[in-house]
Amino acid sequence: MPVDGSDRFAHIMTQLAEELPDLADQLKQEVRHGRVASEQRLKQEGEYEARASRLAEAELPPLGKADIAVLPYTDDERMELVRSALLTLAETMYASRKAALDIASKRQMDLTIEFGDPELEELSYLDLKAETERARVALTTVRELLSEDSDVAMGSIQ
């Protein structure tokens, strides 16, 4: 049985909520708000006549050139939001760790970072080299997974 875009999005959002709850919350909020469209964009997408008719029925002024409207995201656009968010997250994770590693290496600093107060708690350690490599692998994996899933063309949201 084929899975439609809404079911697929719901399934992915459930997985994200388990693994990355903050990202899932941000994506849900974005989808709830919809996307902003100008009068010209409404005309391009064929939404203008229906919107103008509803405004006239409600005895409201028509949309003007400087006005904007909010439209719901399509299934493809919602999937693209998820793809874009995951890719941006992976790229940012890698870039930030790589920058920290490069700075520490350039200044001949210790590549292991200690967290915590030794008098109050057990210290936590972070190996910049290992973390950077893990982030690089994660970025590569995300890119591969997104390139395998060709149901939605990258960049479909403008």
Disulfide bonds with the S-S distance in Angstrom:
none
